[in-house]
């Protein structure tokens, strides 16, 4: 499968909550969670080196339709609700059409 749709989001946590936000976002990889779905090919959570309350999320999906379908589900909506409780303000969101790259952990 290839990544055909993706996005970046920059989330600013409430003061002192950056680590908790990053940890919560990483639960998106747990079995039954959105990023554990076979259609999610890239799920990267990063914290800012200069501001510990800024968290970046990069996702890559097989298609925009697969992403929207998975995020309409109960598990994804529950995670989104928890994330929103930790976020200080509306987050910039940039959709992407990936053309190539590499990720290894």
Buried (B, 14 or more C-beta within 10 A) or exposed (E): EEBBBBBBBBBBBBEEBBEBBBEBBBEBEEEEBBBBBEBBBBBBBEBEEEEBBBBBBBBBBBBBEBBEBBBEBEBBEEBEEEBEEBBBEEBEEEEEEBEEEEEEE
